[in-house]
Amino acid sequence: MSIEMTDKTIGIWAVNLLNKSDFLGGVWLDGDVYVMEYRFRYYVDDKTFDSKDKKNWYHAEVPIDGVTEEELISAMRMVVELMWKKSGGQRYELLMGPGGIKEMMADLKKWPMISMLHLTPEQAEERGL
């Protein structure tokens, strides 16, 4: 699984937790459902790529007629706020703005926990992505 980064992305949230772990979650529109995916990463080494870190992924879908974007954003903020208050780590939020996906990706690269690996389609396939 991965967080979808397209012009349909609504927002991305992250929290650096103090127990050698972090949280990363995103919400996007996919047809007639909002998709929410998030993961917890538990660090086991210092590698950025090809790490043995343990990642637990979660996925949920909500019909667009069952909730508003504002309600989804509010729910994600509540979850992130709770983790942040309990952990004392850093928290991050990035919502789609008028600059679109290009601006969002540029802003996302500034987060300290984000490292982007640019792959050809063949390289991504080799990695099972």
N, C-alpha and C positions, 0 to 999 in steps of 0.2 A: 504494500500500500504506500501511498504518498499523498501529500497535500497538492491538490490541483491548482496550478497557477495559470489561469487564462483570464480573458476579459469577463468571464462569469464568476470569478472569485469575489467574494464579499469581504472577507477578512481573514487575517492570520493572527494568532496569539501565541505567546511563549512565556515561560517562566523558567528561570534558572533556579533549580531547587538546591538546597545546601547539602543534601545527602548524596552528592556525586550523581545527580540525575537532572533531567530537565523534562519539560512538557512542551509540546508543539501541537497546535490545532488549527484547523481551517474550516471555513464554510464556503460553499459555492453552489451555484444553481446548475442543475443538470436536468434539462427538460422541465417536467412538472414536479420535481422534488428538489428540496434543499439537501445537500449532502454535507454531513459533518464528519470529519475524520480527525483523529488526534492520536498522539502516541506519547508514551513515557519512554525515555531512554535512560538506561542505567550504565554508567561508564565503567569499563573494565580495563581500558588501556588509553594511551594518549594519541592514538591514530585518528586522523580526520576522516580519511577514506579507508575502506577495507578494514574497518575496526571490528572487533569482536563484541562491541557494546551490545547489550540486550535491549531490544526495542519491542514494546507491547503496543500494537495498533488496535484501534477501535473505530467502528464505522456505524453511522446511523443515517437514515433518510427520513425526511418529513415532507409530506405533500405541501405544495405551495399554498393550497387553500386552507391549510391547517395552522399556519403561523406566518407572521410577517418577518421581513429582514430585521427590523428593529428588535423584535422579540428574540430572534436568534443571536443577534449581537449582544443584547442584554444578558442572555443566558451564558454566553461564552465569557463575558466580562465578570459575571458572578463567580464562575468556576475559577477563573484566573485570579481574581481578587482573593478568594478563599485560600488557594494554594500559596499565593504570595504572602498573605498575612501569617500563615502557619510556618512558612519556610524562611522568610526573611531574604529570599533571593531577589533577583531583578525580574521585572515583568515588562512585556512588550505587546503592543497592539499596532496593527497596520490594517487600515480599511481602504478599500478601493476608492480612489479619488478621481478628480477630473483628468488627471494625467494618464489614466488607464493603467494597463498591465506593465507597460514599459517603466513608468514612474514607480509603480509598486515594487517591481523587481529591483530597481536601483536603490530604493529605500530599504528593502529587505536585506540586501547585501551588507548594510551597515550594522546589522545586529551581530553582536560578538559570537553568538552560538551558531550562526549560519555560515556554512562553507558550501560554495556551489562548484560542482564538477561539471564541466561542459563536455558532453560526449556526442559522438556521431551516433546515428541510429544503430549501427552495427555494434559499437562499444556498449550501448545501453542494453542491447539484446544479450550480449555476452554476460553482462552482469545480472540479467534476469529482471531488468527494469522495464 
